[in-house]
Amino acid sequence: MSDLTPEFAHALNRGVQTGVLSTTLPFQVWAHRPEAAAAWLKLLQTLQDSALLSDRERELARLKIASISQCQACQVARKTDAVSDHDIRCLESDVSGFSQREQLAIQFAELLAIDHSALDGGFYKDLLAHFSEPELAELHLYCGLMLAGGKLTYALQAYPENRG
């Protein structure tokens, strides 16, 4: 952390304070390319600060991706109180209790993570019946970042207990 620029260190601290980041460790690795790491962090923060999707929709999608990518930091982090432990258990078994938008966000996250070829025209028609185009763009960006970030965090073994 002491080798980071003051601006990047500030952005990391803000990310932790606002709940955008579950851990700073991947960003500390990516800081070897500070402009790229800062851009990724800025996009995450922008999606948080000006979210079109509800906190609950984003969190349900994020947690679905975390369970698939097996990112420990992502699985244990809670970004909002809008999702209960009961909701999290239902993500693995029965999503029928969620709203239609929530179900679609969860399904999008799951398909993106395990079968992106199933994201076809019919599925997008269903999405667009419930989400505006800007909301759908946000869902894409957010889920893409969560999927990539979770897999990279897993690959780096970048969890606080694995610092060495």
Protein Blocks (a to p, Z undefined) as FASTA:
>chain_A
ZZpcfklmmmmmmmmmnomambfklmmmmmmmmmlmmmmmmmmmmmmmmcfbdfklmmmm
mmmmmmmnopaklmmpcfbfkbcfklmmmmmmommlpcfklmmmmmmmmmmmmommlmcf
klmmmmmmmpcfklmmmmmmmmmmmmmmmmmmmmnopafklgZZ
